[in-house]
């Protein structure tokens, strides 16, 4: 999805309806990427708000090229910051908790139903990938970014991104087949 230049220019001039249109166009993608990193709707919603606040604050400096890559780059950084914060918070909480936390290992009926559909299978497979490979799959296959945009975001050569993306896709396919050996076979 390419951001129309007119909307960007109207946003820079303070047009609130243009800003609302821009948010409507991209909030789903920003939320989806944040959720993929954080696996928590509340955190993803909060990150989405933070991303659009940062975009709004920096919009006048933005030159208009590759808006989607720019906003997803901000999303990625905010999500990674949140993951770091969670880790620090969890370490601090573990040191102060006296009582162990007991978690029921059995999935709920809703979770059991969810794992039976293909979307859940893919999601579960993505969770099993290494974070760097999952990130590449998210950016290339889910968000639809071009290799050049991903390379720029990650500070890597395009050829390296292509190679790693291909390996990530092959690893994802292996994990899907491990989770469901009958996947892709005709009945």
HELIX and SHEET records of a PDB file:
HELIX    1   1 UNK A    5  UNK A   12  1                                   8    
HELIX    2   2 UNK A   16  UNK A   38  1                                  23    
HELIX    3   3 UNK A   41  UNK A   58  1                                  18    
HELIX    4   4 UNK A   59  UNK A   61  5                                   3    
HELIX    5   5 UNK A   67  UNK A   96  1                                  30    
HELIX    6   6 UNK A  109  UNK A  115  1                                   7    
HELIX    7   7 UNK A  118  UNK A  128  1                                  11    
HELIX    8   8 UNK A  131  UNK A  137  1                                   7    
HELIX    9   9 UNK A  138  UNK A  142  3                                   5    
HELIX   10  10 UNK A  147  UNK A  154  1                                   8    
HELIX   11  11 UNK A  158  UNK A  179  1                                  22    
END                                                                             
